Amino acid sequence: MKAWICLPMIVLALAGCAGKTAYRESCGTQLNAAWKELDLAKAEGFAGTVSYSKALSLLTGAKTQQQFEGFEGCTRKAEKARFYIRESRAGR
């Protein structure tokens, strides 16, 4: 009888672990791409734009979330940062 009580707890624990790492790869991929794009924007002289500053702030937050295994938030922040980098390079 105790096994039936423990089984749902084990399933929930494993589901929690799987959910926590679901965005791990996309977080790393998005961060790497965003940092490269940010470096290009800086080299092109867009480092002073508001969009560049927003992107840098988002990437800093994304890196922090990655370190604390907040992979879903990291992915969202990195994607948003890439949007602002594109805006910066477009002069907006």
N, C-alpha and C positions, 0 to 999 in steps of 0.2 A: 504494500500500500504506500509506503514512503517513496518508492521509486516513481510512482505516478505524480507525487507532489514535487519531487525534484526535477523531473523531466521538463515541465514547462519553464522552470527557472533557468535550466541549462540552455534551452532553446532561446529564451529571451536574452541571455548573456551573449550567446554566439551571434544572434542577430544584431545586437548592439555593437559588437566588434566589427562585423561585416559592414554595417552602416558607417562606422567611423572611418574605415579605410576606403570606402567606395570612391572618394574623390582624390585619393592620394596621388595617383598618376597624373590626373588632369591639373591638379594644383602645381605640381613640379613642372609640367610642360608649359602651362600658362605663365608661371613665374619666369622661367628661363627665357621664353619668347619676349615677355614684356620688358625684362631687363635689357635684352639686346636692342629692342626697339627704342627704349629710353636712351640708351647710349648713342644710337644713331640720331635721334632727335637732338640730343645735346651737341653732337658733332656738327649737325646742320645749323646750329645756332638758335634752337628753339627753347633753350633751357630757362629763359626768363618769362615764358608765357604762363598764364594762370593754369591752363590745361596741363602743362608739364608739371607744375607744382602739385596739382590734384593727383596726377598719375603717380608721382613720387610718394606722396602720402599714402595712397592706396596700396602701393607695392610694399611699403614699410609695414603696413597693417597686415597685408597678406603673408609676408614672411613671418611675422609674429604668430599668426594663426597656424601657419605650417609647423612651426616649432612646437606649438601646443596641440598638434594634431587636430586642428579645426579645418580640415581639408575642404569641406564644402564652402565655408566662408572665404577661405583662401582662394579657391577657384573663382568665386564671384567677384572678389576684389581685384584679382589679377585681370579678369576679363574686362572689368570696368576701367581699370588702369590702361589697358590696351586701347580702349575707346578714346580716352583722354589723350593718349599719345598720338593717335591718328588726328585728333582735333588740333593738337599742338602743331603737328607737322603741316596741317592745312592752314595754319595761321589764325586759329580761333581760340 
